[in-house]
Amino acid sequence: MFSTRTPSDLAPNRLTLAEQAARAAGARLIDLTETNPTRVGLDYPGRIAAALAAPEALAYHPRPFGLPAARERVAAELAAAGAPVDPSRVILTASTSEAYAYLFKLLCDPGDDVLVPVPSYPLFEHLTRLELVAVRQYPLDFHGAWSIDAHAVEAAVTPRTRAILVVSPNNPTGSVVTRGDLASLAGLCASRGIALVGDEVFCDYLVDPRPDRARVLDQQDALTFSLGGLSKSAGLPQMKLGWIAAGGPAPLVEAALARLEIVCDTFLSVSTPVQCAAGALIEAGREVRAQILERVTTNLRGLQALAAAHPACSVLRVEGGWSAVVRVPATRTEESLVLDLLERDHVLAHPGYFFDFPHEAFVVVSLLPPPAEFREGAARLLARASA
Ligand SMILES: Cc1ncc(COP(=O)(O)O)c(C=O)c1O
């Protein structure tokens, strides 16, 4: 009866079952997988909620790409972050996930494929499958820092490849794409008629970036799309305001925008109140962003300091983003380690295989939890992994 867009196996994984059992038994867990900024004790300015009460929001003026004032505000924000773009090339969406869905509708027919990095964001599996798009993976190589193997990317391209996705800073590796890597991807895209999609939702959270980092909108030769949103940039996932900024050769951008307009006009999904509040949310969101950046930096430094006393474990270099990867001894499987950590130490963390690391053993932690809780959870993790 049902399509194959959703998975046939809906059974929860072993970690989820173990978490449910621990919570049902009354365990107080330290959650090192928490990535919801509204649940980690940040101080949200009261003017955020007040901004949603603007009287202009009582009138409905449907615009496929969003209200001009909100698009201009987002364009100004992008320019301030070093990615200047004309407001006419900014498209508002309800989220980055929706932005992906729109771009797949724009670029792909059923069975076409897109290239995604691994390790990376696990939601790609669902985002592509829901649009009947196939996924082909290209590896990120780690040698002290993560880099893209241009030959592996080229080898992964098929006649049906419609887009190459880059995530920078990447979740969970925390790596940023370099100018050289991005230029070679853009060259490949331009020569093969493929779009370059940059997920830059974490671009405001640079902790220790390489100096030669780059943004997809810097690339002039390929059709490019940069994705961002308030979910990460202002720690406001509940507002449901994201964006796509298009770049590249003008004829290609114009052709893409004309088609995207049909997609956006069909759904008109971004609420008027959030569009009217966009300027105020971006402005107030800076305070939240500053708190998140401080939180992420504090927790990362704390994790690195704790790990120094556990020579069997190491924290991979984090350039940006909200997560860290801990390499742990591969003397046991990641699954057995995270289950033990949950059941015996009451700490929840993600195994590397959730993110398709090429081999074991890695554990991924969110850098968002309150510092005291994070330190305690990290200490238990390192002790259990070293045991
Ligand atoms: C790399 C990456 N892209 C996109 C998103 C989702 O953003 P949004 O809430 O705007 O859909 C996430 C959320 O964790 C993410 O890690």
The ligand as an ORCA input file, in Angstrom:
! r2SCAN-3c Opt
* xyz 0 1
  C      24.449     19.777      8.634
  C      23.035     20.112      8.988
  N      22.232     20.668      8.063
  C      20.961     21.001      8.347
  C      20.421     20.775      9.606
  C      18.974     21.084      9.888
  O      18.694     22.411      9.890
  P      17.163     22.881      9.897
  O      16.723     22.861     11.321
  O      17.236     24.256      9.328
  O      16.382     21.942      9.014
  C      21.208     20.186     10.584
  C      20.648     19.905     11.920
  O      21.252     19.326     12.784
  C      22.547     19.845     10.266
  O      23.339     19.260     11.181
*
